[in-house]
Amino acid sequence: MLLTDTACLFCLNPSTARLGLDKKGRPFFHCVGCGARSFLPSFSPCLNGVALLTPWVRAIVDEMTSSREHYEKYQRTIAAFLAQLNAQRMSVPTATDSPQPPQTITIPIKRPA
């Protein structure tokens, strides 16, 4: 069952994420753009953040597409966040002997001219 369209909180695509219900009536997100699936244990308080963040995500995407300055600002923020995550991932010992190289992340937002 499809409830509503919402912005994907993972890839920032404003129109590819769907909020739906599974067979047992539990809410989940599925983004067709990036393939992310996020299962939520209940409607509240889990969806409170989504209700607040979705308009912000859409506003940020609009800013990024309208101004090169905003695009570069948010691109730096995203890059710093990913670098911090990669640094944490590399510092935690894993079962494999050789660390994996960081993956390239693409953002579906068009860079303004």
Residue pairs with C-beta under 8 A, 6 or more apart in sequence:
1 20
1 21
2 18
2 19
2 20
3 18
3 19
3 20
3 21
3 27
4 18
4 19
5 15
5 17
5 18
5 19
6 17
6 18
6 19
6 29
6 50
6 54
7 13
7 14
7 15
7 17
7 53
7 54
7 57
7 58
7 61
8 14
8 16
8 17
8 29
8 31
8 33
8 34
8 36
8 57
9 17
9 29
9 38
9 50
9 53
9 54
9 57
10 31
10 34
10 36
10 38
11 31
11 33
11 34
11 36
11 107
11 108
12 57
12 60
12 61
12 107
12 108
12 109
13 31
13 33
13 34
13 108
14 57
14 58
14 61
16 31
16 32
16 33
16 34
17 29
17 30
17 31
17 32
17 33
17 36
18 29
18 30
18 31
18 32
19 27
19 28
19 29
19 47
19 50
20 27
20 28
20 29
20 30
21 27
21 28
22 28
22 39
26 39
26 40
26 41
26 42
27 39
27 40
27 42
27 43
27 46
27 47
28 37
28 38
28 39
28 40
29 36
29 37
29 38
29 40
29 50
30 36
30 37
31 37
33 108
40 46
40 47
60 74
61 109
63 70
63 74
64 70
64 71
64 74
64 75
64 109
64 112
65 71
65 109
65 110
65 112
66 112
67 112
68 111
68 112
68 113
71 109
71 111
71 112
75 107
78 105
78 107
82 102
82 105
86 102
90 99
